[in-house]
Structures are given as structure tokens and as C-alpha cells.
Amino acid sequence: MSDRGQQDFIHMPGFATRLYAALTHIESIRQQHRDIAVNLTARINSGKILDVGTGPGYLLAEIHRLKPSIELHGLDISSAMVELAKERL
């Protein structure tokens, strides 16, 4: 049994992922990603991070900007989101 809306996210079309990425690339969300990345990179010097529900990969990009030595992995229910994150990273 699927959760409500789960199938919509699994099969999200490419245009919808790009729209989501554009709508969530606002300054308040970007600042949240910066804050989280600063907090994580202050605690982790090396190793791996898995971002579950990575969406378009903004958090991973910010972590990489601060500490490129950390190996990053993103997981999302939407394969289109994963592809978008790969493009961005």
C-alpha cells in the first residue's frame, strides 16, 4: 500500500521537478541549507553523508562548497529529482 501521493512523487515529470527546484530556490530556504551545511561541516571533516529526500540537491551542493573532501550521496523517491540533482552537482 502506498502513502497518499507517493506515486505522484515517484513518477514526477521532469518539468515538475524543475518547477519545484525553482520555487524552492528562495533566499529563506537557501539560508536554511547554508546553516545546515555550516553545522554539519563543522562537525565532520571527512567521511560520507547521505541526504535522504535530497530533492534538487541544494543542500549537497552547499556542503560540497564548504567541504569538498566529504563524499556526498543523495536519495529521493523521485528519479527525476535524482537526475536533476546529478545535473546540478
MOPAC internal coordinates of N, CA, C and O (Angstrom, degrees):
PM7 1SCF
backbone

  N    0.0000 0     0.00 0     0.00 0    0    0    0
  C    1.4476 1     0.00 0     0.00 0    1    0    0
  C    1.5236 1   109.16 1     0.00 0    2    1    0
  O    1.2310 1   119.78 1   -48.52 1    3    2    1
  N    1.3049 1   118.02 1   131.48 1    3    2    1
  C    1.4575 1   123.56 1  -179.77 1    5    3    2
  C    1.5186 1   110.72 1   -90.26 1    6    5    3
  O    1.2310 1   121.72 1   -30.12 1    7    6    5
  N    1.3200 1   114.32 1   149.88 1    7    6    5
  C    1.4607 1   119.38 1   171.55 1    9    7    6
  C    1.5202 1   108.87 1   -69.55 1   10    9    7
  O    1.2310 1   120.63 1   -22.82 1   11   10    9
  N    1.3115 1   116.39 1   157.18 1   11   10    9
  C    1.4578 1   121.33 1   178.82 1   13   11   10
  C    1.5285 1   110.05 1   -56.92 1   14   13   11
  O    1.2310 1   120.36 1   -55.11 1   15   14   13
  N    1.3208 1   116.92 1   124.89 1   15   14   13
  C    1.4523 1   121.89 1   177.28 1   17   15   14
  C    1.5122 1   115.70 1    83.37 1   18   17   15
  O    1.2310 1   120.34 1   172.42 1   19   18   17
  N    1.3258 1   116.96 1    -7.58 1   19   18   17
  C    1.4693 1   120.02 1  -176.54 1   21   19   18
  C    1.5212 1   111.49 1   -58.59 1   22   21   19
  O    1.2310 1   119.88 1   136.78 1   23   22   21
  N    1.3083 1   117.84 1   -43.22 1   23   22   21
  C    1.4630 1   121.20 1  -179.56 1   25   23   22
  C    1.5297 1   111.02 1   -62.96 1   26   25   23
  O    1.2310 1   120.36 1   145.92 1   27   26   25
  N    1.3406 1   116.91 1   -34.08 1   27   26   25
  C    1.4643 1   120.18 1   177.94 1   29   27   26
  C    1.5170 1   111.35 1   -62.85 1   30   29   27
  O    1.2310 1   120.36 1   140.96 1   31   30   29
  N    1.3289 1   116.91 1   -39.04 1   31   30   29
  C    1.4546 1   120.53 1  -179.92 1   33   31   30
  C    1.5261 1   111.65 1   -74.53 1   34   33   31
  O    1.2310 1   120.39 1   142.22 1   35   34   33
  N    1.3170 1   116.86 1   -37.78 1   35   34   33
  C    1.4661 1   120.31 1  -179.95 1   37   35   34
  C    1.5177 1   110.09 1   -61.28 1   38   37   35
  O    1.2310 1   120.57 1   139.51 1   39   38   37
  N    1.3088 1   116.52 1   -40.49 1   39   38   37
  C    1.4619 1   121.38 1  -175.65 1   41   39   38
  C    1.5294 1   112.34 1  -106.57 1   42   41   39
  O    1.2310 1   120.37 1  -149.82 1   43   42   41
  N    1.3232 1   116.89 1    30.18 1   43   42   41
  C    1.4598 1   120.99 1  -178.84 1   45   43   42
  C    1.5318 1   110.18 1   -62.87 1   46   45   43
  O    1.2310 1   120.24 1   -53.28 1   47   46   45
  N    1.3203 1   117.15 1   126.72 1   47   46   45
  C    1.4676 1   118.99 1   179.74 1   49   47   46
  C    1.5320 1   111.49 1   -71.20 1   50   49   47
  O    1.2310 1   121.36 1   -22.60 1   51   50   49
  N    1.3253 1   115.00 1   157.40 1   51   50   49
  C    1.4497 1   121.07 1  -177.47 1   53   51   50
  C    1.5145 1   114.44 1   -55.19 1   54   53   51
  O    1.2310 1   120.14 1   139.55 1   55   54   53
  N    1.3357 1   117.33 1   -40.45 1   55   54   53
  C    1.4681 1   119.27 1  -179.01 1   57   55   54
  C    1.5238 1   110.64 1   -63.88 1   58   57   55
  O    1.2310 1   120.39 1   145.89 1   59   58   57
  N    1.3285 1   116.86 1   -34.11 1   59   58   57
  C    1.4650 1   120.32 1  -179.55 1   61   59   58
  C    1.5276 1   110.59 1   -70.38 1   62   61   59
  O    1.2310 1   120.34 1   144.01 1   63   62   61
  N    1.3281 1   116.95 1   -35.99 1   63   62   61
  C    1.4672 1   118.86 1   178.40 1   65   63   62
  C    1.5254 1   110.32 1   -66.89 1   66   65   63
  O    1.2310 1   120.56 1   140.69 1   67   66   65
  N    1.3249 1   116.54 1   -39.31 1   67   66   65
  C    1.4688 1   119.74 1   179.46 1   69   67   66
  C    1.5382 1   110.98 1   -68.73 1   70   69   67
  O    1.2310 1   120.48 1   143.54 1   71   70   69
  N    1.3179 1   116.68 1   -36.46 1   71   70   69
  C    1.4624 1   120.32 1   176.19 1   73   71   70
  C    1.5248 1   109.89 1   -65.01 1   74   73   71
  O    1.2310 1   120.16 1   133.73 1   75   74   73
  N    1.3297 1   117.30 1   -46.27 1   75   74   73
  C    1.4637 1   121.80 1   177.44 1   77   75   74
  C    1.5248 1   110.18 1   -57.89 1   78   77   75
  O    1.2310 1   120.69 1   135.06 1   79   78   77
  N    1.3362 1   116.29 1   -44.94 1   79   78   77
  C    1.4600 1   120.76 1  -179.49 1   81   79   78
  C    1.5276 1   110.71 1   -60.93 1   82   81   79
  O    1.2310 1   120.22 1   138.10 1   83   82   81
  N    1.3149 1   117.18 1   -41.90 1   83   82   81
  C    1.4642 1   120.89 1   179.63 1   85   83   82
  C    1.5262 1   111.34 1   -67.14 1   86   85   83
  O    1.2310 1   120.43 1   137.92 1   87   86   85
  N    1.3183 1   116.78 1   -42.08 1   87   86   85
  C    1.4643 1   120.75 1  -177.32 1   89   87   86
  C    1.5286 1   112.45 1   -70.99 1   90   89   87
  O    1.2310 1   120.06 1   154.50 1   91   90   89
  N    1.3188 1   117.49 1   -25.50 1   91   90   89
  C    1.4662 1   120.79 1  -178.81 1   93   91   90
  C    1.5249 1   112.35 1   -98.33 1   94   93   91
  O    1.2310 1   120.22 1  -174.10 1   95   94   93
  N    1.3184 1   117.18 1     5.90 1   95   94   93
  C    1.4667 1   120.16 1   179.28 1   97   95   94
  C    1.5284 1   110.02 1   -97.80 1   98   97   95
  O    1.2310 1   121.29 1  -137.12 1   99   98   97
  N    1.3244 1   115.13 1    42.88 1   99   98   97
  C    1.4605 1   121.10 1   178.77 1  101   99   98
  C    1.5296 1   108.84 1   -93.69 1  102  101   99
  O    1.2310 1   120.80 1   -18.99 1  103  102  101
  N    1.3058 1   116.07 1   161.01 1  103  102  101
  C    1.4662 1   120.51 1  -171.70 1  105  103  102
  C    1.5265 1   113.01 1   -59.04 1  106  105  103
  O    1.2310 1   119.26 1   139.98 1  107  106  105
  N    1.3169 1   119.01 1   -40.02 1  107  106  105
  C    1.4680 1   119.57 1  -177.67 1  109  107  106
  C    1.5320 1   111.31 1   -64.49 1  110  109  107
  O    1.2310 1   119.95 1   140.69 1  111  110  109
  N    1.2999 1   117.70 1   -39.31 1  111  110  109
  C    1.4672 1   120.60 1   178.36 1  113  111  110
  C    1.5236 1   110.19 1   -73.53 1  114  113  111
  O    1.2310 1   120.33 1   141.36 1  115  114  113
  N    1.3196 1   116.98 1   -38.64 1  115  114  113
  C    1.4692 1   119.97 1   176.51 1  117  115  114
  C    1.5256 1   110.04 1   -60.28 1  118  117  115
  O    1.2310 1   120.20 1   140.63 1  119  118  117
  N    1.3384 1   117.23 1   -39.37 1  119  118  117
  C    1.4656 1   120.41 1   178.38 1  121  119  118
  C    1.5244 1   111.20 1   -65.83 1  122  121  119
  O    1.2310 1   120.27 1   142.64 1  123  122  121
  N    1.3189 1   117.09 1   -37.36 1  123  122  121
  C    1.4722 1   119.65 1   175.89 1  125  123  122
  C    1.5183 1   110.49 1   -61.62 1  126  125  123
  O    1.2310 1   120.39 1   136.48 1  127  126  125
  N    1.3268 1   116.86 1   -43.52 1  127  126  125
  C    1.4641 1   120.09 1   178.71 1  129  127  126
  C    1.5283 1   110.69 1   -62.87 1  130  129  127
  O    1.2310 1   119.91 1   138.77 1  131  130  129
  N    1.3233 1   117.77 1   -41.23 1  131  130  129
  C    1.4693 1   120.74 1   177.73 1  133  131  130
  C    1.5193 1   110.46 1   -62.30 1  134  133  131
  O    1.2310 1   120.31 1   134.81 1  135  134  133
  N    1.3303 1   117.00 1   -45.19 1  135  134  133
  C    1.4728 1   120.88 1  -179.12 1  137  135  134
  C    1.5260 1   111.38 1   -61.83 1  138  137  135
  O    1.2310 1   120.61 1   134.46 1  139  138  137
  N    1.3252 1   116.44 1   -45.54 1  139  138  137
  C    1.4669 1   120.31 1   179.01 1  141  139  138
  C    1.5163 1   110.37 1   -63.13 1  142  141  139
  O    1.2310 1   120.41 1   135.96 1  143  142  141
  N    1.3325 1   116.83 1   -44.04 1  143  142  141
  C    1.4630 1   121.05 1  -179.03 1  145  143  142
  C    1.5232 1   111.27 1   -63.41 1  146  145  143
  O    1.2310 1   120.03 1   137.76 1  147  146  145
  N    1.3148 1   117.55 1   -42.24 1  147  146  145
  C    1.4694 1   120.90 1   178.02 1  149  147  146
  C    1.5236 1   109.93 1   -61.65 1  150  149  147
  O    1.2310 1   120.66 1   135.63 1  151  150  149
  N    1.3239 1   116.34 1   -44.37 1  151  150  149
  C    1.4643 1   120.74 1   179.77 1  153  151  150
  C    1.5291 1   111.13 1   -61.79 1  154  153  151
  O    1.2310 1   120.38 1   132.96 1  155  154  153
  N    1.3179 1   116.89 1   -47.04 1  155  154  153
  C    1.4696 1   120.27 1  -179.22 1  157  155  154
  C    1.5180 1   112.64 1   -65.91 1  158  157  155
  O    1.2310 1   120.54 1   134.09 1  159  158  157
  N    1.3280 1   116.58 1   -45.91 1  159  158  157
  C    1.4595 1   119.07 1  -175.90 1  161  159  158
  C    1.5201 1   112.11 1   -71.59 1  162  161  159
  O    1.2310 1   119.76 1   160.95 1  163  162  161
  N    1.3227 1   118.06 1   -19.05 1  163  162  161
  C    1.4620 1   120.76 1   173.69 1  165  163  162
  C    1.5287 1   111.02 1   -72.87 1  166  165  163
  O    1.2310 1   120.54 1   155.91 1  167  166  165
  N    1.3186 1   116.57 1   -24.09 1  167  166  165
  C    1.4676 1   121.92 1  -176.81 1  169  167  166
  C    1.5204 1   113.39 1  -100.20 1  170  169  167
  O    1.2310 1   120.39 1   157.16 1  171  170  169
  N    1.3256 1   116.86 1   -22.84 1  171  170  169
  C    1.4611 1   121.37 1  -173.04 1  173  171  170
  C    1.5298 1   109.30 1  -123.08 1  174  173  171
  O    1.2310 1   120.67 1   -59.98 1  175  174  173
  N    1.3195 1   116.32 1   120.02 1  175  174  173
  C    1.4637 1   119.92 1   178.84 1  177  175  174
  C    1.5159 1   112.62 1   -95.61 1  178  177  175
  O    1.2310 1   120.84 1   150.44 1  179  178  177
  N    1.3129 1   116.01 1   -29.56 1  179  178  177
  C    1.4581 1   120.19 1   179.96 1  181  179  178
  C    1.5157 1   108.29 1  -153.24 1  182  181  179
  O    1.2310 1   121.15 1    -8.58 1  183  182  181
  N    1.3127 1   115.41 1   171.42 1  183  182  181
  C    1.4547 1   119.52 1   179.60 1  185  183  182
  C    1.5115 1   111.12 1   115.87 1  186  185  183
  O    1.2310 1   121.61 1    28.23 1  187  186  185
  N    1.3245 1   114.53 1  -151.77 1  187  186  185
  C    1.4566 1   121.09 1  -174.44 1  189  187  186
  C    1.5217 1   109.99 1  -129.57 1  190  189  187
  O    1.2310 1   121.31 1   -32.58 1  191  190  189
  N    1.3221 1   115.10 1   147.42 1  191  190  189
  C    1.4681 1   121.83 1   173.85 1  193  191  190
  C    1.5202 1   107.68 1  -128.81 1  194  193  191
  O    1.2310 1   121.00 1   -45.39 1  195  194  193
  N    1.3293 1   115.70 1   134.61 1  195  194  193
  C    1.4564 1   122.39 1   174.11 1  197  195  194
  C    1.5201 1   107.89 1  -111.34 1  198  197  195
  O    1.2310 1   120.64 1   -59.67 1  199  198  197
  N    1.3201 1   116.39 1   120.33 1  199  198  197
  C    1.4604 1   122.93 1   177.25 1  201  199  198
  C    1.5246 1   107.58 1   -99.75 1  202  201  199
  O    1.2310 1   120.70 1   -73.94 1  203  202  201
  N    1.3268 1   116.26 1   106.06 1  203  202  201
  C    1.4530 1   121.58 1  -179.11 1  205  203  202
  C    1.5251 1   108.43 1   -88.30 1  206  205  203
  O    1.2310 1   121.22 1   -54.20 1  207  206  205
  N    1.3401 1   115.27 1   125.80 1  207  206  205
  C    1.4570 1   120.82 1  -174.31 1  209  207  206
  C    1.5240 1   109.63 1    80.40 1  210  209  207
  O    1.2310 1   121.09 1  -137.53 1  211  210  209
  N    1.3071 1   115.52 1    42.47 1  211  210  209
  C    1.4700 1   121.65 1  -171.35 1  213  211  210
  C    1.5192 1   114.47 1   -65.70 1  214  213  211
  O    1.2310 1   119.90 1   159.15 1  215  214  213
  N    1.3276 1   117.79 1   -20.85 1  215  214  213
  C    1.4660 1   119.35 1  -178.81 1  217  215  214
  C    1.5137 1   110.18 1    57.51 1  218  217  215
  O    1.2310 1   120.01 1    45.39 1  219  218  217
  N    1.3317 1   117.59 1  -134.61 1  219  218  217
  C    1.4633 1   119.91 1  -177.64 1  221  219  218
  C    1.5270 1   114.34 1   -78.68 1  222  221  219
  O    1.2310 1   119.81 1  -176.42 1  223  222  221
  N    1.3258 1   117.98 1     3.58 1  223  222  221
  C    1.4630 1   120.61 1   173.24 1  225  223  222
  C    1.5144 1   115.76 1    86.23 1  226  225  223
  O    1.2310 1   119.18 1  -162.66 1  227  226  225
  N    1.3139 1   119.17 1    17.34 1  227  226  225
  C    1.4578 1   121.25 1  -177.97 1  229  227  226
  C    1.5289 1   112.45 1   -61.50 1  230  229  227
  O    1.2310 1   120.26 1   137.62 1  231  230  229
  N    1.3379 1   117.11 1   -42.38 1  231  230  229
  C    1.4605 1   119.47 1  -179.90 1  233  231  230
  C    1.5228 1   110.69 1   -64.45 1  234  233  231
  O    1.2310 1   120.35 1   135.71 1  235  234  233
  N    1.3154 1   116.94 1   -44.29 1  235  234  233
  C    1.4612 1   119.89 1   179.17 1  237  235  234
  C    1.5259 1   111.21 1   -61.06 1  238  237  235
  O    1.2310 1   120.33 1   140.46 1  239  238  237
  N    1.3193 1   116.97 1   -39.54 1  239  238  237
  C    1.4642 1   120.39 1   178.99 1  241  239  238
  C    1.5259 1   110.78 1   -62.81 1  242  241  239
  O    1.2310 1   120.83 1   140.02 1  243  242  241
  N    1.3053 1   116.03 1   -39.98 1  243  242  241
  C    1.4727 1   119.81 1   179.95 1  245  243  242
  C    1.5277 1   111.05 1   -69.17 1  246  245  243
  O    1.2310 1   120.14 1   139.32 1  247  246  245
  N    1.3158 1   117.33 1   -40.68 1  247  246  245
  C    1.4705 1   120.36 1   176.58 1  249  247  246
  C    1.5210 1   109.84 1   -61.66 1  250  249  247
  O    1.2310 1   120.65 1   135.33 1  251  250  249
  N    1.3161 1   116.36 1   -44.67 1  251  250  249
  C    1.4658 1   120.53 1   180.00 1  253  251  250
  C    1.5319 1   111.04 1   -62.31 1  254  253  251
  O    1.2310 1   120.15 1   141.12 1  255  254  253
  N    1.3024 1   117.31 1   -38.88 1  255  254  253
  C    1.4668 1   120.95 1   178.58 1  257  255  254
  C    1.5271 1   110.92 1   -60.12 1  258  257  255
  O    1.2310 1   120.64 1   139.86 1  259  258  257
  N    1.3343 1   116.38 1   -40.14 1  259  258  257
  C    1.4566 1   120.83 1  -177.62 1  261  259  258
  C    1.5238 1   113.26 1   -81.07 1  262  261  259
  O    1.2310 1   120.26 1   143.56 1  263  262  261
  N    1.3258 1   117.12 1   -36.44 1  263  262  261
  C    1.4552 1   119.85 1  -175.73 1  265  263  262
  C    1.5228 1   109.72 1  -147.31 1  266  265  263
  O    1.2310 1   120.40 1   -97.88 1  267  266  265
  N    1.3365 1   116.83 1    82.12 1  267  266  265
  C    1.4610 1   121.23 1  -175.95 1  269  267  266
  C    1.5311 1   114.21 1   -65.35 1  270  269  267
  O    1.2310 1   119.99 1   167.96 1  271  270  269
  N    1.3269 1   117.62 1   -12.04 1  271  270  269
  C    1.4666 1   119.82 1   179.76 1  273  271  270
  C    1.5276 1   113.12 1   -75.55 1  274  273  271
  O    1.2310 1   119.88 1   163.84 1  275  274  273
  N    1.3256 1   117.84 1   -16.16 1  275  274  273
  C    1.4660 1   121.32 1   179.76 1  277  275  274
  C    1.5257 1   108.72 1   -79.35 1  278  277  275
  O    1.2310 1   120.84 1   -48.03 1  279  278  277
  N    1.3271 1   115.99 1   131.97 1  279  278  277
  C    1.4666 1   121.64 1   176.87 1  281  279  278
  C    1.5261 1   108.62 1   -80.06 1  282  281  279
  O    1.2310 1   120.48 1   -55.39 1  283  282  281
  N    1.3239 1   116.68 1   124.61 1  283  282  281
  C    1.4569 1   121.43 1  -173.26 1  285  283  282
  C    1.5245 1   111.60 1  -113.23 1  286  285  283
  O    1.2310 1   121.53 1   -37.68 1  287  286  285
  N    1.3299 1   114.67 1   142.32 1  287  286  285
  C    1.4619 1   121.87 1   177.62 1  289  287  286
  C    1.5166 1   107.79 1  -138.35 1  290  289  287
  O    1.2310 1   120.92 1   -40.38 1  291  290  289
  N    1.3298 1   115.85 1   139.62 1  291  290  289
  C    1.4564 1   120.96 1   178.20 1  293  291  290
  C    1.5137 1   110.24 1  -122.48 1  294  293  291
  O    1.2310 1   120.87 1   -37.61 1  295  294  293
  N    1.3100 1   115.94 1   142.39 1  295  294  293
  C    1.4602 1   122.78 1   179.41 1  297  295  294
  C    1.5230 1   107.67 1  -130.60 1  298  297  295
  O    1.2310 1   120.89 1   -45.31 1  299  298  297
  N    1.3210 1   115.90 1   134.69 1  299  298  297
  C    1.4586 1   120.07 1   177.63 1  301  299  298
  C    1.5153 1   108.72 1  -147.37 1  302  301  299
  O    1.2310 1   120.39 1   -30.21 1  303  302  301
  N    1.3158 1   116.87 1   149.79 1  303  302  301
  C    1.4597 1   121.43 1   178.84 1  305  303  302
  C    1.5268 1   110.86 1   -65.72 1  306  305  303
  O    1.2310 1   120.38 1   153.58 1  307  306  305
  N    1.3263 1   116.88 1   -26.42 1  307  306  305
  C    1.4542 1   122.04 1  -177.79 1  309  307  306
  C    1.5296 1   110.81 1   -95.16 1  310  309  307
  O    1.2310 1   120.43 1   -62.30 1  311  310  309
  N    1.3072 1   116.79 1   117.70 1  311  310  309
  C    1.4655 1   119.58 1   177.70 1  313  311  310
  C    1.5259 1   110.76 1   -64.92 1  314  313  311
  O    1.2310 1   120.11 1   150.31 1  315  314  313
  N    1.3368 1   117.40 1   -29.69 1  315  314  313
  C    1.4612 1   120.65 1   176.95 1  317  315  314
  C    1.5328 1   110.67 1   -66.07 1  318  317  315
  O    1.2310 1   119.99 1   143.69 1  319  318  317
  N    1.3239 1   117.62 1   -36.31 1  319  318  317
  C    1.4702 1   120.71 1   176.34 1  321  319  318
  C    1.5226 1   110.46 1   -66.91 1  322  321  319
  O    1.2310 1   120.46 1   139.03 1  323  322  321
  N    1.3073 1   116.73 1   -40.97 1  323  322  321
  C    1.4690 1   120.34 1   178.46 1  325  323  322
  C    1.5279 1   109.76 1   -61.41 1  326  325  323
  O    1.2310 1   120.38 1   136.93 1  327  326  325
  N    1.3182 1   116.87 1   -43.07 1  327  326  325
  C    1.4654 1   120.26 1   178.97 1  329  327  326
  C    1.5276 1   111.07 1   -63.92 1  330  329  327
  O    1.2310 1   120.21 1   139.16 1  331  330  329
  N    1.3280 1   117.21 1   -40.84 1  331  330  329
  C    1.4601 1   120.88 1   177.66 1  333  331  330
  C    1.5305 1   110.71 1   -63.07 1  334  333  331
  O    1.2310 1   120.32 1   136.75 1  335  334  333
  N    1.3166 1   117.00 1   -43.25 1  335  334  333
  C    1.4710 1   120.73 1   178.39 1  337  335  334
  C    1.5218 1   110.31 1   -62.38 1  338  337  335
  O    1.2310 1   119.95 1   138.86 1  339  338  337
  N    1.3285 1   117.70 1   -41.14 1  339  338  337
  C    1.4685 1   120.94 1   177.41 1  341  339  338
  C    1.5197 1   110.59 1   -60.13 1  342  341  339
  O    1.2310 1   120.26 1   137.08 1  343  342  341
  N    1.3252 1   117.10 1   -42.92 1  343  342  341
  C    1.4668 1   121.01 1   179.06 1  345  343  342
  C    1.5255 1   110.76 1   -61.11 1  346  345  343
  O    1.2310 1   120.78 1   137.13 1  347  346  345
  N    1.3127 1   116.12 1   -42.87 1  347  346  345
  C    1.4571 1   121.15 1  -176.59 1  349  347  346
  C    1.5170 1   111.88 1   -71.78 1  350  349  347
  O    1.2310 1   120.44 1   149.77 1  351  350  349
  N    1.3159 1   116.76 1   -30.23 1  351  350  349
  C    1.4680 1   119.97 1  -176.75 1  353  351  350
  C    1.5041 1   110.72 1   -95.56 1  354  353  351
  O    1.2310 1   120.10 1   180.00 1  355  354  353

